[in-house]
Amino acid sequence: MLRHLNEIEVWDIIVIGGGASGLGTALDAASRGFKTLLLEQNDFAKGTSSRSTKLVHGGVRYLQQGDISLVLEALRERGLMLQNAPHLVRNLSFIIPNYEWWGGPFYTIGLKMYDMMAGKLGLGPSKNLSFEETIKSIPTLVKDGLRGGVVYQDGQFDDARMAISLALTCADYGGTVLNYMEVKGLMKDKDDLIEGVVVRDIENDKKYRLKAKAVINATGVWADRVMQMDNPDAKDMIRPSQGVHLVLDKSFLQSSHAIMIPQTSDGRVLFAVPWYNRVIVGTTDTLVNHADLEPRALDEEIEFILETAGKYLNKVPTRKDVKSIFAGLRPLAAPQGDEKPTKEISRHHKVLISLSGLITLIGGKWTTYRKMGEDAVDKAILLAGLPERKSITENLMIHSYSVNSSLDDPNSVYGSDLNSMEAIALESKKYKGLLSEDLQISKAQLIWAVREEMARTVEDFLARRTRALFLDARESIKICETVAQMMADELGYNSRWAKGQVKQYKELAKGYYLE
Ligand SMILES: Cc1cc2nc3c(=O)[nH]c(=O)nc-3n(C[C@H](O)[C@H](O)[C@H](O)COP(=O)(O)OP(=O)(O)OC[C@H]3O[C@@H](n4cnc5c(N)ncnc54)[C@H](O)[C@@H]3O)c2cc1C
């Protein structure tokens, strides 16, 4: 991938940012045959895109808010995501427990609309549940005051694995995708129009000046920073708001269904979702002043989630039950003047173009990554005078597409690559066996991640190629030394590198468990 930087004089499209938005854009561009380069300052999905609730959804709550066009678009994209990546996305049923006399009919009507709007890409009908059926589906729900429930269908995925698969698909189509490459500035021509980027290779401090016909800023909550590289006087558009999730043992849910609480005491939606043999509970909405790459949960957010979950679950979770805790940042519209920063940037994405031609893609959600990419590339074609070529991502199969994967198997994310990944164990005794019995992570997965998935650090492997850090932070620390040594051997680094990695990883992982 690095070699391509010297081989190509002028890229058609350079995308800054390797989260859902940037990867969706780069894949759309590469699959239309454009010379495409994606630059990510850290690892793919290091930002918000590995910290979501992991739902592929139309957004029932936007329906409640009357945002019909957003729900229609997301429902369509939900269906396409399942169609194009059946090894990465699964159908999941959600139960809204009903503790209010009016709740049943209210949600039944709303969800019937939701089903209808999904059309032929629907995942199955919603229906009313009696008290008995609700408890049979989720035995751990608080029974006191429960009247029944409503069940509806949405999708679920592994966000970071989807990101890695998008990067691989982009490469399959001839795109160049690089992690650990930070864009430090923008290059402009004599007419003050953008003609490329200045980038630093974080691993060796090498600088590159790369030319492009179009530059797309897809840096999520960091979008202001890049817009200010273009125009130092540009006002901040984004104020980050933090969303926290806690990961608990599956005994708190004891069900293959998820729970959806439409309105918590602070007016948010709360989910308890089964994921890889654990339960994810969240989320919160807390304004923060700074977009940190490693946002940290606040004590009050942790207490809020534990307390709210405790109102609905008969086994009340406490701090010591938390296996992992992670925070992500969503963009809110920054206040202008004295305005209060309460309004969320609409979940409708926007493609902005500056006077010097910087294209910025903001908003949206994971579920709509494909459409966001398509819209951004359409604008780039117009702006840069690239040849008109239609997007082909609507029916484009994602890397290692397979309909034969059993989604109960955590390794289904490898799709048609599964056999090749597992075959690594046959190469040598040292690649045989598991790194973690509890998380079912194998040594072969590690070698595969280094060779095939651009894993460069211990964190890349434990946080995003596998989800160890997000599933059980303490367990991930137990295996980090072996991971570091095996990675060092595979990458040709010495034991000093391995020691440094272990130190860095342990420091990072401290933020993912509670003392
Ligand atoms: C708590 C929470 C829960 C959510 N749950 C869901 C859900 O269940 N379903 C759903 O559909 N959506 C969900 N979303 C929304 C979804 O996660 C986001 O819309 C999406 O991940 C944003 O992707 P992005 O690529 O725009 O941003 P990011 O993923 O943040 O990517 C931006 C990238 O740009 C990189 N970058 C920044 N500056 C530079 C630079 N100078 N040079 C190079 N790279 C740079 C960053 O390192 C980062 O990796 C959720 C969001 C939050 C906060």
The ligand as an SDF file (V2000), in Angstrom:
LIG
                    3D

 53 58  0  0  0  0  0  0  0  0999 V2000
  -22.6190    6.1840   21.3710 C   0  0  0  0  0  0  0  0  0  0  0  0
  -22.9400    6.0170   19.9190 C   0  0  0  0  0  0  0  0  0  0  0  0
  -23.7080    4.9400   19.4860 C   0  0  0  0  0  0  0  0  0  0  0  0
  -24.0150    4.7810   18.1340 C   0  0  0  0  0  0  0  0  0  0  0  0
  -24.7300    3.6960   17.7290 N   0  0  0  0  0  0  0  0  0  0  0  0
  -25.0320    3.5180   16.4190 C   0  0  0  0  0  0  0  0  0  0  0  0
  -25.7250    2.3540   15.9850 C   0  0  0  0  0  0  0  0  0  0  0  0
  -26.0460    1.4620   16.7760 O   0  0  0  0  0  0  0  0  0  0  0  0
  -26.0050    2.2420   14.6600 N   0  0  0  0  0  0  0  0  0  0  0  0
  -25.6430    3.1920   13.7550 C   0  0  0  0  0  0  0  0  0  0  0  0
  -25.9710    3.0450   12.5750 O   0  0  0  0  0  0  0  0  0  0  0  0
  -24.9540    4.3000   14.1270 N   0  0  0  0  0  0  0  0  0  0  0  0
  -24.6220    4.4730   15.4330 C   0  0  0  0  0  0  0  0  0  0  0  0
  -23.8920    5.5690   15.8320 N   0  0  0  0  0  0  0  0  0  0  0  0
  -23.4070    6.4940   14.8210 C   0  0  0  0  0  0  0  0  0  0  0  0
  -22.1330    5.9680   14.1170 C   0  0  0  0  0  0  0  0  0  0  0  0
  -21.3220    5.2750   15.0240 O   0  0  0  0  0  0  0  0  0  0  0  0
  -21.3830    7.1410   13.5100 C   0  0  0  0  0  0  0  0  0  0  0  0
  -22.2550    7.8550   12.6650 O   0  0  0  0  0  0  0  0  0  0  0  0
  -20.1870    6.6920   12.6690 C   0  0  0  0  0  0  0  0  0  0  0  0
  -19.4100    5.7380   13.3170 O   0  0  0  0  0  0  0  0  0  0  0  0
  -19.3360    7.9190   12.3540 C   0  0  0  0  0  0  0  0  0  0  0  0
  -18.3240    7.5410   11.4850 O   0  0  0  0  0  0  0  0  0  0  0  0
  -17.2970    8.6120   10.9280 P   0  0  0  0  0  0  0  0  0  0  0  0
  -16.4620    7.8990    9.9240 O   0  0  0  0  0  0  0  0  0  0  0  0
  -18.0230    9.8160   10.4740 O   0  0  0  0  0  0  0  0  0  0  0  0
  -16.4500    9.0510   12.2000 O   0  0  0  0  0  0  0  0  0  0  0  0
  -15.2160    8.2470   12.9910 P   0  0  0  0  0  0  0  0  0  0  0  0
  -15.5660    6.8260   13.0830 O   0  0  0  0  0  0  0  0  0  0  0  0
  -14.9800    8.9970   14.1880 O   0  0  0  0  0  0  0  0  0  0  0  0
  -14.0550    8.3660   11.9410 O   0  0  0  0  0  0  0  0  0  0  0  0
  -13.3120    9.5260   11.7440 C   0  0  0  0  0  0  0  0  0  0  0  0
  -11.8560    9.1140   11.5810 C   0  0  0  0  0  0  0  0  0  0  0  0
  -11.0980   10.2170   11.1210 O   0  0  0  0  0  0  0  0  0  0  0  0
   -9.7870   10.0540   11.6270 C   0  0  0  0  0  0  0  0  0  0  0  0
   -9.0830   11.3470   11.5310 N   0  0  0  0  0  0  0  0  0  0  0  0
   -9.3540   12.4860   12.1940 C   0  0  0  0  0  0  0  0  0  0  0  0
   -8.4850   13.4490   11.8530 N   0  0  0  0  0  0  0  0  0  0  0  0
   -7.6310   12.9060   10.9300 C   0  0  0  0  0  0  0  0  0  0  0  0
   -6.4990   13.3960   10.2090 C   0  0  0  0  0  0  0  0  0  0  0  0
   -6.0570   14.6500   10.3680 N   0  0  0  0  0  0  0  0  0  0  0  0
   -5.8460   12.5620    9.3560 N   0  0  0  0  0  0  0  0  0  0  0  0
   -6.2800   11.2830    9.1830 C   0  0  0  0  0  0  0  0  0  0  0  0
   -7.3390   10.7730    9.8610 N   0  0  0  0  0  0  0  0  0  0  0  0
   -8.0100   11.5660   10.7180 C   0  0  0  0  0  0  0  0  0  0  0  0
  -10.0280    9.6050   13.0560 C   0  0  0  0  0  0  0  0  0  0  0  0
   -8.8890    8.9750   13.6210 O   0  0  0  0  0  0  0  0  0  0  0  0
  -11.2170    8.6710   12.8870 C   0  0  0  0  0  0  0  0  0  0  0  0
  -10.8340    7.3090   12.7930 O   0  0  0  0  0  0  0  0  0  0  0  0
  -23.5660    5.7410   17.1970 C   0  0  0  0  0  0  0  0  0  0  0  0
  -22.7830    6.8270   17.6260 C   0  0  0  0  0  0  0  0  0  0  0  0
  -22.4630    6.9620   18.9770 C   0  0  0  0  0  0  0  0  0  0  0  0
  -21.6140    8.1010   19.4250 C   0  0  0  0  0  0  0  0  0  0  0  0
  1  2  1  0
  2  3  1  0
  2 52  2  0
  3  4  2  0
  4  5  1  0
  4 50  1  0
  5  6  2  0
  6  7  1  0
  6 13  1  0
  7  8  2  0
  7  9  1  0
  9 10  1  0
 10 11  2  0
 10 12  1  0
 12 13  2  0
 13 14  1  0
 14 15  1  0
 14 50  1  0
 15 16  1  0
 16 17  1  0
 16 18  1  0
 18 19  1  0
 18 20  1  0
 20 21  1  0
 20 22  1  0
 22 23  1  0
 23 24  1  0
 24 25  2  0
 24 26  1  0
 24 27  1  0
 27 28  1  0
 28 29  2  0
 28 30  1  0
 28 31  1  0
 31 32  1  0
 32 33  1  0
 33 34  1  0
 33 48  1  0
 34 35  1  0
 35 36  1  0
 35 46  1  0
 36 37  1  0
 36 45  1  0
 37 38  2  0
 38 39  1  0
 39 40  1  0
 39 45  2  0
 40 41  1  0
 40 42  2  0
 42 43  1  0
 43 44  2  0
 44 45  1  0
 46 47  1  0
 46 48  1  0
 48 49  1  0
 50 51  2  0
 51 52  1  0
 52 53  1  0
M  END
$$$$
